[in-house]
């Protein structure tokens, strides 16, 4: 399963990827706006950490996934516990 995480803390990127690996998911993490955000691909799950991401970034990501069968999970908290809860819901 492929996961794209948008937002979150830059210092926790490695921890996000490691946790996704425990659930047998490949993860791409975009903690801030980048030019590469236009080509996020077609993930199975899109995680939006809404507290640490701009409205512009959310609009950009949602427009890229529009029309594709992507599960979208939004979380106000960008903690490891929040990500673990989301992965438990969507990977089982």
N, C-alpha and C positions, 0 to 999 in steps of 0.2 A: 504494500500500500504506500502511496506517495503522499506526503504531507507538506504543505507550504504554510509557514508561520510568518505572519506579517505583524510587525510591532514587537514589543518586548524590550528587554534590556540588552544592550550590546555585550555586556560582560557575561551574559548567561547563554550566549549562542551555543557554546560547546555543550552545556548542560541540556539545552533543548534537544540538540541532535542526539546526545547519548540516551536520553529518555525515549525518544522516538525509536532508537535502535533496539531498546529493550522490548518494545512492542512490535518489532520486526517491520518498521516503517522507515522509508528513506525520507529525509527531511531537508528542505531548503528553508533558510531563515533570512528574512529581510527586516532587520531592526530599524532601518531608516530608509528614506527615499533614495533610490538608485536608478540609474539609467536601465539596468538590467531587469527592473521590475516589470517592464513591458512584456518580457518573454518568460513568464513564470511556468509556462507549459500547461498541462492538463492534470492537475493533482486530483487525487481521490478525496482529499479533505483539505479545506482551507481554514486555518485558525487565525482569527483576528483578535489581537489584544487591543481592545478599543481605548484603553486608558493611555497608551503610549504611542498612539499612531494618529496622524493628521487626517482630517476629512478628505483632503485631496488624495492621499495615499489609498484610503479605503475606496474612493470612487474609481481610481485607476485600476486597482486589483479587481474590483467587482465588474468593471467593464471588460477586462481581459477574460474573465471566466463566464461571462454572460452567454447563454445558449449552450453551455456544456454541463453535463451531469456532475456537478461538484457539490459535495456536502460542505456547508459553511457553518462553522462554530464560532460564536463570539463570546469573549470573556472580558470583563472589565479588569480583572486581575491578570498580571503577566507572570505569576509565580509558577514554580514547578508543580505545585499541588494542583493548580488550576489546569495546567496542561495534562497532567496525569488523569484528572477527572474526564477531560475531553477525550483523551485517547481510549480510556476504558469504555466510554459510551459508544464510540464509533468504530472500534476495532474488534469488538467481540461479536 
